[in-house]
Amino acid sequence: MCRIYISFICFLFSQCSSAQKRSDFRTNQTDTFFGKLVSDPYRMLEDTANEKVKAWMHAEADKTNRYFAALPGSKQMHAQVKSIMDNYQFDEIATVDYYKDQYYVTKRKASKENFSLYSINAKGKEVLVIDPQNDFPAIKSNNIMLAYFGFEPNAPYLQYALIIGGNEMKPKTVMRNMLTGVEQTDTLYLNDNTSIISFDPTRPDAFYYSSLPLVHKAGVDPTHWFDSSSIGYHVIGTNPATDKIIVDVQPAGIQKAIDDVIYLVIQKGVNYAYAIIKNKVANEYRIYAVKATELNGNATQWKLIADYKDKISSYAFAGDYLYAITQKDAPNSKVIRLDMKEGLLSNATTLVANSNALVKSIALTKNEVLVSVLTAGKGGLLSISHTDGKIKKMSLPLPGNVKVEWSNLREDHFVVSITSWIKLKSYFTFNAGSNSFASSSFDRQTGESNTGLVVKDVMVKSHDGVMVPMTILHKKGLHLDGTQPVLLRAYGAYGYTDDPSFWPESMIFFNKGGIKAVAHVRGGGIYGERWKLAGQKNNKPNTWKDVIACAQYLIREKYATSKSLIVNGGSAGGITIGRAITERPDLFAAALIDVGALDMVRSETSPNGKGNIPEFGSVATKEGFDALFAMSAYHHVQPGTRYPTVIFSHGVNDSRVPVWTSLKMAALMQDATVSGNPIMLDLDFDSGHGAQETTSSIIERVAKGNSFYFNLVEKLNQNRKLQKLQ
């Protein structure tokens, strides 16, 4: 029986390696950077519009689907995951807003493919407002996602955007008149390259909108799509051709690089207008201001309030005040308030000083400033009175990671969500009258814990002696002997913190003995600014070396062996995982890389490439090139290497990380590996970067993953038994 099982798995692997001929796309392409010759043998695969490349992509995707379908127990696993999701006792909630005494919430109900918008009153009565999959029959896609919605208090309009097939660069922006229930025809031209910012506080029939006129424009190189952003002003019922430009490429007083995207904040209850420029993907803002009464189109005389060096990472406005989170001289961030009548950031008052608590976000209500913090992995919420500046620590209804989901300056109540590694996300509304939280009317969750899981936080010594935190989860009472699959996840970029989350379908993995570990590697933000910078640009090797150290810890402590350890990461986490397996392929049984950034030398040729320069560097400088080459997994694939099984998942319509990064990496690894382990492409032709997953695609992903994990260790355990018999 053992020999039959092993032969079957070998057959599957051989099926996986008999791909359609990829050598047709291999060339001798090379580039020279600062005297270094860099090979790029699969440059041809960047042309994803080429019919031959498309055919190869479909062939690879079909082969991967056949592989997963043939895994023992895959149909049963798919049915099990589907059953759990079809019978959810809760609705997945994405966004919350409040308009005319009702909550408006995007929900994905059990067995539904996409999120819909509902209005819910205080008693929980629910009315369907927008069902994107059914309301737009002319759109031919099974993946129409409601990506954004919002209201303006002084205008009877609902604005929302649809993402079709996961393509975030082609949103469909819609504006509905809430009095008539009819979509406003003025916004039909607001789709590929524009979006509504806010309505004019002085009149309900005019709005401001941002414009990126070069996106998808014929003849424009994609690397310039974000150039020349501007802010326009439209009066409903007039010809868009007559719209006024409020902020252009170079308005008076504003320093703006041509490829910087500019935002405008104009709202009721705020006495100043703000022009805000984001430093590409870096979480830093340059803020300009002018009295709202002095806004004068493109002739406005803007005043610089904060520059990038001031390290403002988040902001909010009320009356004459600017509230902000800043990392300047504050590694874990501090909260400041500036009276705009003074106008000098040096005169700002510190509301929350830098401390051991990591400041995560700020939000405003009619009465207070809300500050969410994280202390030793535990979430907290501070309230600061607008009137006397007193700080109080709010008593939360549950322990866990807390996030303010909705608040505004007109109301004294607000909504938070609380979650943890073993709790579903639950929503609570704070009532100022009773000074307490209660379960929100739109959420049926109670926040009950899954007490069957163990959560353990450990510290791991990395290559340079730095201690790296890692969270480990598994079923209580599990015997640790390396015979169960261990899934190690890591990201490590942009100062992002891998916050706790939990979904019921994950219990399939845990109940069968699976172990999950989350490595909070450098480049992330669990320890604030210093942790982010320690994994950025030339420091990027720390990120994947931290993963390697965490993998070694899991093996040393008998959670895993190198034959049961699976490493996973996505997007910028593709750098982390890609370099971990190219540097230490012997440590891992498999790697799952989702929408991964894998060819960093060529990243600037993509639409999102220039925006990532502050995070990763640029090939235009030697220092930048050296950093990018070092972190580029594609350029560290070595022929004749025993690579683990690697599955590259990618949505073909991804506008953040182009699909060709996965195509090139997979092709090169297929050439290079001598292990016999499959190198696969798992492609979805109706999705993008992953944020807009349908229920079907989630079921597919979870079922494929579980089937793969447990067949992997089953093979391992069968081999062990066979060796004992021999």
N, C-alpha and C positions, 0 to 999 in steps of 0.2 A: 504493500500500500504506500509506504514511504517513497519507494523508487518511482511509482506511478505519479505521485503528487509532485515530486521534484522534476520529473520529466515534463509534466504539464506546465509548470512555471517556466522552465527553460524554453518550451515551445512558445509561450506568450512573449518572452523576452526576444526570441529570434524573430517573431512576427513584428515586434516593435522596431527592430533594427533594419528591417528590409524596406527602408523608406524609398519614395520616388527619388529618382536620380537628382542629387543636390550638386553633384560636381559641375553641372551645367552653369551654376552660378558662381563657381570659385574662380577667382582671377589672381593676378599677381599685384594687385593694387597696393601701393605703398605711399606714405607721406613722410616728409621730413620736418621735424620740429626741433629747432635749436640744435641742429647737428645730429639728432637721433632719428634713425630710420624706423618708421612704425608700419608694420604690416596690417592690412585690412582685407583679408582674402574674400570675405563675403559682402563686400560693398554693394554688389548688385541686388542683394535682398532688401536694400533700403527703398527700392522702387516697387512699392507694394501695389501700384496701379498697373504694373506689368502683368499681362495675362498669364505668362508662364510662372511668375512668382505666385500669383493668386492660386493657380492650379496646384503648385507645390504646397502652399499653405493648407488648402482644403484636403490634400492627400495626407499631410501630416496630422491634421486634426481628426480626420476619419480613422486613421491608424490608432491614434491615442484613444479615441472613443471605443474602438473595438477591443483594445487592450483592457480598459476598465470594465467593459461589458462582460468580458470573458473571465474576470476574476471570480473565483468561487465565492458564492454568497452575495454577489453584487446586487442582484435583483431583490433579494430579501432585505438587504441594507437600504436600498432605495425606498422600498415600501415602508420600512420602519421609520425612516426619517420623514417621509411624506405623511405618514399617519400622525406623527407627533405634531408637525406643523399644521396639518389640517384640523387638528383638535386642540390647538392652543386655547387656553382659557383667558387669554389676554390679547389686546391689540398692540401691535408694534407702533409706537409713536415717534415721529421724527421732529415736528416743529409745532410750537404753540404760539398763538396770538390772541388778542382780546379786542373786541370791537362791539360797541353798543350793547354792553351788558351780557355778551356771550363770548365763550371761548371758541376759537377756530383752530382746529387741530388736524394735521395730516396723520392719517392712520393707515396701516396695512392690516386688514382683518384676516383672521385665519382662513387659509385656502385661497386668498386673493393674491393676484400677481403683483399689484402695484399699490402705492399709496394713493389714497383719495382724501379730499378735504371735507371735513364735517364741521357743522356748527353745533355746539353743545351748551345748553343753559345750566343754571345753578343746580337744577334737579337731575341733570344727567340726560335729559331728552336730546336725542341726536338727529340731525337732519343732514343728508348728503348734499354737498354744495358742488363739488367737482369730482367727476370720475374720469380721469384722463384717458383711460383705455377705451371707454365707451362713448365719451363726449366728442371724440375727434375721429370718426370712422374713416375720414379721408387719409389719415396718416397710416401708412402701411408698415407697422412695426408692432411686435409683441412686447416691446419694452418702451412704453411712454411713461416717463417718471415726472411727477410734480416736484420740481427741484426747489422752488421758492414761492412764497406768497407773502403778502403784506397789505396793510390798510393805512390810509392817511386819515387822521382824525377830523380834518377840515374839508374833506372831499369824499363824495359817496362812491369811491372806487376801490375795487379789489384788484391788485396787480399780482400776476403769477407768471411763472416760467415753466416750460416743459422741456425736458431733455429727451431726445428721441434716439433710441439705439445706443445710449451711453455717450453720444457725441456732444461734449460740453461746449464745443466751439460753434455749435449751430443751435442755440436755444430758440424756442418759440416763445416770445413775450406777449402776454395777453393782458388786457385791462377790461374788467367787467364793471358796468354801472350797477351798483347794488340796489338802486331805486327801481330800475327797469328789468334787471336780470339779464341784460343784453351786453355782449362783448362790444367794446368801443372800437370803431373802425379806424380811429386815428392811430392806433398802435399796430396796425397791420405792417407798417414799415419797420417796426421795432423788433427785429428778430436776430439775424446773424451777428450784428455788430453793435447793438445798442441795448440799454436797459434803463428803466425808470429809476431815478434816485429818490425823489420825493416831490410832493406837490408844493406849489407856492403857498406858504402860510397866509398870504394876503388875499388869495382868490382860489376858489375850488375848481376852476376850469383850466388850470395851467400847471405844467409840471416840468421839472428838470430831468435831464437824462444824460447818461454817459455814452460816448460814441467811440468805437474803434473802427474807423472807416476803411482800414486796410485789410481787415480780416476777410479771407477768402476772395479778395479782389483779384481779378484776372491780371496776371503778369507780376504780382507782388510775391517775392520770396517769403515763405512762411516764417523765416527768422525776423521779418519786419512787420508781422501782423499786429503786434502791440505798439507799434510806433504811432505817434501823432494822435494820442487820445485827447478828447475834448469833452466839454460839458455844454449841452444845448438846452434851449428853453422853448417849449411848445405850448401854444394855446389851443385847446381842444376845439375842433371845428375849422381850423385854418390849414392852409397848405403847408406841409412840412418843409417845402423849399424856402419858405420865408422865416424859418426858425432862426432865432438869435443865438450866437455863440457867446456863452458866459465866460468860459475858461478855455483858452486854446493852448497850442503847444508852448507858447512863450508869452503869457500875459504879463502885465506890468507888475514888477516886484517879485515874480516867482522864478526860482531857479529850478529848471526841469529838464532832465535829459530827455531826448526825443522818444526813448523807449520806456520811460516811466509812465505808469498809469495814474491818472489823477482822479480824486473823488471830491465831492462837494457835500457839505452838511449844512442844510438850511431847514430848520424845523420850528414849529410853534413852541414857545416857551424857552427858546434859546435866542439871546439878544445879539449874537454874532453869527456871521457866516464863516465857514471854515473850508479852506482848500487843503486837501491832504494828499501827500504823495508817499507811496510805499516804496521802500528800497528793494524793489523786485521781491524775491521770496523771503528776504531777511525780515524778521519781525521788528522793523524799525520804521518810524514815520517822520516825515518833515511836515510841519503843520503851519499854515498861514491863516491869518484871520483879518476880518474887517467888520465893522459894525454892520448889522443887517440892513440898516437904513442907508448905508453908503455903498451897497453893492451896485456897481455900474457897468455891467456887462464886461467886455474884454478890456475896458479902460479902468477897471477896479484897481485901486492902489493897495495891494495886499501887503501885510506886515508879517515878517517871519517870527513865529512864536517859539518853535522847537525845531532843531535840526537832527540829522541822523545821529550825531555824536551825543545827543541827549538820551538816546536809547529808550525812547518811548515805544512800548510794545502794545499798548491798548489805551483807549481813550473814551470819554463820555462827556456830554455837555449839558449844562442846565443854567438858564438865566445868564448871569455874567461869569459863570465859572467853567473852567476846563478841569476835568478830573483825568488822571492818567496813571498808568503803571509804568515805572521806569526802572531799568537795570543800571543806570549811571550811579557808580559808587554803591551799588546795592546788588550783589550777586544773586540773591533770592528775590529781588524786586521790592520796591516800596510803592506806596500809593501817595500821590501828591494832589493838591488842589491849587489852581492858579486863579486869582481874581483878575479877569481880563481888563478891568479898568486900569490895573497897574501894568499888565502886558509884558512883564519880564519873568521868564521862567525861574531866574535866580531868587525871585521873591515868593515862590510857591511855598505853601504850607505842607509839611509832611503829615499825612493823616495816619498812615500805617508805616512804621519804620522797617528797615531791613532786619530780618531775624532768622531763626532756624526754620520758620514756617515759609514755605514757597507760596508766593502770591500768584494765583492762577487767573483771576478775572475780576472785573468790576461791573456793576450794574446800578442803575439809579431808579428810585421810586419818588413819589411825591414827598416822602418824609425823610428818606435816608439814602446813603450809599451802601451798597452790598458788596462785600469783598469775600470771594471764596479763596480758601487757603488749603495747603496740604502740609501736614506735619507728621514726619516719620510714617508716611503712607496713609495717614488718616485725614479725612476731609473735615473742614470746618467752615463756618460762615460767620463773618463779622458784620455788624450793622453800625454805621456811623451817622449820627443825627445831623441833618442839614443845619439845624438851628444852633446847637451848642457844641457840635464836633465830638461828643462823647462816643466812645467805642464800647460796644457790648458784644459778647460772644453769644450767638443765638443757640438755643436749645433745639436740636434737630429731632425729628420723629424717629429716625433710624440712624445707626452708625453707617458710615460708608463715604464714598466719593460724592460730593454735592456739587451741583451745577445749577446756576440760575437760568431757567429756560425762558422765562418771560418776565418783564417788568417795564414800566414806563413812567414818565414824569407826571402823568395826569392821575395816576391811581396810587392808592396806599397799600394795595395787596400785590402779591407777586407769586410766581410759581417756581419751584425747584424740583430737580430730579435727584434721586439718591440711588446708587447702585454699589455693588461690590463684586468680588470674584465669585461669590456664592449666592448673590441675590439678583433677581430681576430688577431692571430699572423701574422705580416707582415714582409717581408724581404727587407733590403735595402743594397746597395753596396756603400761603400765610395770610391770615386775617388780622388786620391791624386793630380792629375793634376788640377781639378776644385775645390778641397778642399771642396767637398760637397757630400751629400748622394743623391741617386736616387733609385727608385724601382728596385729591382733585376730582371734580365731578366727571371729568372726561377719562379717568383712569380707573380700571377695576383692580389694580394690583394692591396687595397688602404688604409687599416687601418681605414675604416669608423667606427664610434662609433655606438653602439646601444643606442640611446639617450632615449629610453623608460624605461631604468633602473635607479634606484637610488642606489648609492653606499655610504654607511655610515660607517665610522670608529669610534668605541666607545672604551672606556676603562672600564673594569669591575674589581671591587674589589674582589680578591680571598679570600680563607679561612684565609690567614695569613696577609691580608692587601695589598699584592702586586697587582698592577694594571696590568691587562692582556688585550692586544689589541684584538679586534674582528672586523671583517668586515661583514657587513650585506648588502644583495642585494635583491631588489624586484622591481616590476613594479611601475612606478610613479602613484601616486594617490590612492594606495591601502589602504583600510580602515583596520586598525589594531584592530582586535577583537578576535584573537585566533581561528578563524574558518577556517584558511587556513593551509596547511601543512608547517611546518618549518623544514628544513634539516640543522642540525648543524654538521659541519665536523671538525675533529681535528686529528692531528698526534702526534707531540711532541717527536722526537728522532733524534739523530745523528747531532743536530744543523741544521737540514733541515728547510729551509724557504718555506712556502706554497705560492709560487709565483702566481700572477694573471694569469688567463687563461679564455678563453671564447670559446664556441662552439655553433653554431646556433641551434642545437637540444635542447639545454638547455632552449631556449625561449618557448618551449611547457610548461614547468614547470612554468616559470615566467608568461606567458600569462594567465594561468589558476589560477593565484593568489598565486603560491608557493613562499616561502621566503627561501633564503639560507644564512647561517651564517658560517664563518670560524673563529674558535678560534685559535689564535696564541699562543698556550700554552707553558709553560716551558718544556724544553727538545728540542725544536726547536731552530732556530737561528736568529729570527727576531731582537734580541738585542745582537747578537754576542755570544762570549764564555760564558759569565756569565749566559745568558739565557739557553744555552745548559746544563751547569753544574747544574743549579738549577732544572733540571728534569732528572737527571741521577743517576743510582744506588740507594743509600739510599734516595736521593731526589726525586725519581720517583713519590711518591704520589702527589707531586705538580702538575704533569701533569694531572691526572684525576680529581683532586680537582679543577683545573682551568676550566675544562670542566663543572663540576657541577656548578661552580659559573656562567659560561656563560649561562648555561641552566636556572638557576634561574633568571638571568637578562632578558632573552627573555620572560620568563613567567611574571615577574614583570612589564615589559614595554609593555605587552599586544601584543607582536608579536605572542605568542604561549600560549597554556595551556599544561598541562602534558598529555593531550589526543591528542594533535596535533604535539608534538615535537618528531622528529625522529633524532637520533644521528648516525653518520657514521664515520668510520675510517678503515684503512687497514694496513696490515703488522705489523710494530711496533706500529702503531696506534691501533691495536687490543688490546694491553695492555691498552691504554688510554680508549677506549670505553668499553672494557670488564670489567674493574674495575669501571668505572662510573656506569654501570648498575647493577653491583653486590653490589656496595655501596649505590646507590640511585635508586633502580628500580622504585620507585614511581614517579620519575621526567619525565619519558619518555614513549611515546606511543609505540615506536619501536626502534630497533637498527639494523643497517646493518653493519656487520663486514666482510671485504673482506681480504682473505688470512691472517687471524689474528694470531699474536703471543699470544697464550692464556694459554699454559702450560709452564711457564717459569722455573719451577723446573726441567723439563726434557729437556729444550732447548739444553743443552750441548751434548745430545745424538744424535743430528741431524748433518748433514754434515756442516752446517753453524753455529753451536752452539759455538764452541770454538772461532771463529772469532768475536763473539758478546760479549765476556767477558769484553773488555774495556768499552763497553757501559752500560751493565746491571749488571755485576758481575758474580761470579762463586760459585757453591754450594760447592766447595772445601774449602772455608773459611766460618766461621760463619757469618761474616759481609755480605759476598756475598750471602749466603743462605737466610739470613733474608731479604735482599733487593729483591731477586728473588721471595721468597714466598709472600712477601707483594704485588708485582706487578702481580702475577699469578692469572688471573681471574678464571681459572679452580678450584683453591683451595679455592675460596671464594664463590662458589655456595652453597646456603643454602636451604635445603629441606623445603617445606611448604611455599615458597615465591611467591608472586604475581609478576612474572616477565613480562615485556612487550613482545610484539612480537619480536623475534630475528631471523634474517636471516643470516646464515653463508655461504658466498660465497667463493669457493676455486677451483683453478685449480689443478687437481689431480696430474699433473706432476711438481708441484712446488718444486724447489730445494733449495729455500731460507727459506721458512717456510713450513715444511711438512704438508700435508693435514690432518694428524691424529690429529693435534691440534684442528682443527674445528670439526672433528668427535667426539673426546672425550668431548669437551665442549658442543656440541649439545646434545649428549646422556645424559650427566649429568643434563643439564638444562631441558630436557624433563622429566626426573625423578622428578626434584625438583619443577617445577612450579605448582601453584594451581590457576593461573589466568584464565586458559582456552585459553590464547593467544598461537598461534602456535610458536614452536621453529623449524626452518627449515634448511635443508642443501641444498644449491644451488650449485651443483657440475658440473664442466666442465671437461670431461675426455680427452679433446684434447687441454688443455692449461696449463699454469704454474702460475707464480707469477703475471701475469696481464699485463706486459709490452708488450707482443706480442699478443694483442687482434686483432681478425679479425673484419671486418666491421659487419658481422652477429652477432658476440658476443656483439659488442657495441650496435647494435640495440636492441638485446635481453635485455641487461642490462638497457638501458635507458627506454625502453618500460615497462619492469617489474617494474622498480622503480616508474615511473610516475603512472602506474595503481595502484600500491600498495598505494602510497602516497594519491592519491585523493579518493580511495575507503575507506581509513582509516578515512579521515575527513568527507566523506559523511556519514559514519556510525555514527560518532560523531554528525553531524548536524541533522541527522534523529532522533537520540535519544533525542536531545534537543527539536526538534519539538514535539516529542511524549510526553515528559515531560510537555510541555506547554499545550498540548491538555488534559492531565490528570489533 
